[in-house]
Amino acid sequence: MIEPMISARAEAGLTQGALAGRMGTTQSAIARLEGGRVSPSEETLRKYAKAVGKRLRVEMV
């Protein structure tokens, strides 16, 4: 899950700090999220996706 997030941020041309500003959080929170040190809520993942210009899709197969 982490690699697609980082790739989406890079594709959007955003730094962690810029992404944090769009999400209303801090750069250190983004670093923890992308470092896998926290288990994000679905809402956090949706905010992340929106901030990088994507949609979140959750599926179980």
N, C-alpha and C positions, 0 to 999 in steps of 0.2 A: 504493500500500500504506500510506502514512503517514497519509493523511486518514482512512481507516476506523479506524485505531488511535486517533488522537486523538479521533475521534467516540465510539468505544466507551468511552474513559476518561472523557470528559465525561458520557456517559449514565450511567456508574457513579457519577458525582459525586466522582471522585477527582482530587486534585492529583498532579502528578508525584512529589512527595515521598511521598504516601500510597501511590501505586502502587509506588514503589521499595521501600517498607517491605514490601509484600505479596510482592514478587518477591525480596527479599533482596539488593537492589542499592542504588545511590545515585541521588539525584535527577539528578545530572549525567549519569549513564549513560542515564537515561530521556530527558533532553533531547537527548543525542547521537542516540539511537535515533529519536526523533520528529522530529529535525531532518534526518534522512537522512544523517548524517555517518558512519554505520557500516552495515555489511551484516550484519544479525542472522542467527544460526543458526536453524534450525527449532525447536530446543529453546527458544531465547529467545522466539520468537514464540508458542510454546505456553504458556510461563510468563506472558507478557503477556496472552494471551487468557484464561487461567484467572483471573488476578488481576482482570480486569475483568468476570468472569462470562460469558465467551463461550467458544466452541470454535474451534479453528483448522481450517480446511479448505483444503487445497492442491489445486488441480486445473489440469490443462493441457488446453486445448481447441483 
